[in-house]
Amino acid sequence: MLAILLCVSNTVIGQYNNHLILKKGYKNKIHFLVGDSIRFICNRSEIPVIGYIQAIGEDFIVTNDEQIMIKEINTVIHKRKSFSFVSAGKILQIAGPGFLAIAAFNAMLHSIKPVWSRSNLITAGSLLGVGMIIPKFQQRDFKIGEKFYLRIIAHPPEIK
């Protein structure tokens, strides 16, 4: 009796330990396991659900102690962690006006009237513009439907 109970409980645990994969065509984009952080938007509201995956079933995931069907997920939000686009954007927003300040300081140092050339203004404007655009690359939203879709792959049994 105890052996049967252990076999059944092991099978049940295996059913909630699957893999969730965000796919584009035949390519795997993002791979999620139990314990991974996930952000997504459901059909129910426009507020993103942020949490850790507690279980992955055959057609649902459990996050924040709530079972969510895969069909209800509209958008998967992937926040890039390898490079801080927000920090780089702030630095470039400071560097644009700083470039003009350095040109003015050099003009003052050489006792000439600070007349900025067209190339100096273009460079400073480019730095400022890129600094305002680049933070938008910190996160990517994958709309589920046309190009991207979610698949749950059954976890293979452990070999001992």
C-alpha positions as CSV (number, residue, x, y, z in Angstrom):
1,M,0.0,0.0,0.0
2,L,2.8,2.4,0.9
3,A,4.6,1.6,-2.4
4,I,1.5,2.4,-4.4
5,L,1.0,5.7,-2.5
6,L,4.7,6.7,-3.2
7,C,4.3,5.9,-6.9
8,V,1.1,7.9,-7.2
9,S,2.6,10.9,-5.3
10,N,5.7,10.9,-7.5
11,T,3.5,10.9,-10.6
12,V,1.5,13.8,-9.3
13,I,4.7,15.8,-8.6
14,G,5.9,15.1,-12.1
15,Q,2.7,16.5,-13.6
16,Y,3.4,19.9,-12.0
17,N,7.1,20.1,-12.8
18,N,6.8,20.6,-16.6
19,H,8.6,23.2,-18.8
20,L,6.9,26.3,-20.2
21,I,8.4,27.6,-23.4
22,L,7.8,30.8,-25.3
23,K,8.2,29.9,-29.0
24,K,8.4,31.9,-32.3
25,G,7.8,29.4,-35.1
26,Y,10.0,26.5,-34.4
27,K,12.5,28.4,-32.3
28,N,12.5,28.5,-28.5
29,K,12.7,32.2,-27.3
30,I,12.4,31.9,-23.5
31,H,12.4,28.7,-21.3
32,F,10.6,28.8,-17.9
33,L,10.9,26.2,-15.1
34,V,9.3,25.9,-11.7
35,G,10.9,28.6,-9.5
36,D,11.7,31.0,-12.3
37,S,10.4,34.6,-12.2
38,I,7.7,35.4,-14.8
39,R,5.8,38.6,-15.9
40,F,2.7,38.4,-18.0
41,I,-0.6,40.1,-18.8
42,C,-3.8,38.1,-18.7
43,N,-7.2,38.6,-20.5
44,R,-8.7,39.6,-17.1
45,S,-6.8,42.9,-16.6
46,E,-4.1,45.1,-18.1
47,I,-2.1,45.0,-14.8
48,P,1.0,42.7,-15.2
49,V,1.2,39.6,-13.0
50,I,4.7,39.4,-11.5
51,G,5.8,36.4,-9.5
52,Y,7.6,33.1,-9.4
53,I,6.3,30.0,-11.1
54,Q,5.2,27.6,-8.4
55,A,3.9,24.8,-10.7
56,I,3.5,24.1,-14.3
57,G,0.6,21.7,-15.2
58,E,-0.5,20.4,-18.6
59,D,-2.4,23.6,-19.6
60,F,-1.9,26.0,-16.7
61,I,0.7,27.6,-14.5
62,V,0.5,28.5,-10.8
63,T,2.0,31.8,-9.7
64,N,1.2,33.8,-6.6
65,D,-0.9,30.9,-5.4
66,E,-3.3,31.4,-8.3
67,Q,-3.9,29.0,-11.2
68,I,-3.8,30.6,-14.6
69,M,-4.7,28.9,-17.8
70,I,-2.2,29.3,-20.6
71,K,-5.0,30.4,-22.9
72,E,-5.6,33.4,-20.7
73,I,-2.1,34.9,-21.1
74,N,-2.0,37.7,-23.7
75,T,1.5,39.0,-23.3
76,V,4.7,37.7,-21.8
77,I,7.0,40.5,-20.5
78,H,10.7,39.7,-20.6
79,K,12.9,42.1,-18.6
80,R,16.5,42.0,-19.8
81,K,19.0,41.7,-17.0
82,S,22.3,41.4,-18.9
83,F,22.7,45.2,-19.5
84,S,21.0,48.1,-17.8
85,F,19.5,50.2,-20.6
86,V,17.9,52.6,-18.1
87,S,21.3,53.5,-16.5
88,A,22.9,53.9,-19.9
89,G,20.1,56.1,-21.0
90,K,20.5,58.4,-17.9
91,I,24.2,58.6,-18.5
92,L,23.7,59.6,-22.1
93,Q,21.1,62.2,-21.1
94,I,23.7,63.8,-18.9
95,A,26.5,63.4,-21.5
96,G,24.6,65.3,-24.2
97,P,24.5,68.7,-22.3
98,G,27.8,67.8,-20.7
99,F,29.4,67.7,-24.2
100,L,28.2,71.3,-24.8
101,A,29.5,72.3,-21.4
102,I,32.9,70.9,-22.2
103,A,33.0,72.8,-25.5
104,A,32.0,76.0,-23.6
105,F,34.7,75.4,-21.0
106,N,37.3,74.8,-23.7
107,A,36.3,78.0,-25.4
108,M,36.6,79.9,-22.1
109,L,40.0,78.3,-21.5
110,H,41.3,79.5,-24.8
111,S,39.6,82.9,-24.4
112,I,37.4,82.7,-27.4
113,K,33.6,83.3,-27.7
114,P,31.8,80.0,-27.1
115,V,30.3,79.4,-30.5
116,W,29.1,75.8,-30.9
117,S,29.6,74.3,-34.3
118,R,26.9,72.4,-36.1
119,S,28.7,69.2,-35.5
120,N,28.9,69.8,-31.7
121,L,25.2,70.5,-31.6
122,I,24.4,67.4,-33.6
123,T,26.6,65.3,-31.4
124,A,25.0,66.7,-28.2
125,G,21.5,66.2,-29.6
126,S,22.3,62.7,-30.7
127,L,23.6,61.7,-27.3
128,L,20.5,63.2,-25.6
129,G,18.1,61.6,-28.1
130,V,19.6,58.1,-27.8
131,G,19.6,58.6,-24.0
132,M,15.9,59.2,-24.1
133,I,15.2,56.2,-26.4
134,I,17.5,53.5,-25.1
135,P,15.6,52.8,-21.7
136,K,12.7,51.5,-23.8
137,F,14.8,48.5,-24.7
138,Q,15.1,47.3,-21.1
139,Q,11.9,45.1,-21.5
140,R,10.4,43.3,-24.4
141,D,6.7,42.4,-24.7
142,F,5.9,39.2,-26.5
143,K,2.3,39.4,-27.7
144,I,0.8,35.8,-27.7
145,G,-1.0,34.9,-30.9
146,E,0.4,35.7,-34.4
147,K,4.1,35.2,-34.0
148,F,4.6,34.0,-30.5
149,Y,2.9,31.2,-28.6
150,L,3.3,29.3,-25.3
151,R,3.9,25.5,-25.1
152,I,4.1,23.3,-22.1
153,I,6.5,20.3,-22.5
154,A,6.2,17.4,-20.2
155,H,9.1,17.0,-17.9
156,P,11.0,13.7,-18.6
157,P,11.1,11.3,-15.7
158,E,14.4,11.3,-13.7
159,I,16.7,8.4,-14.5
160,K,18.3,6.9,-11.4
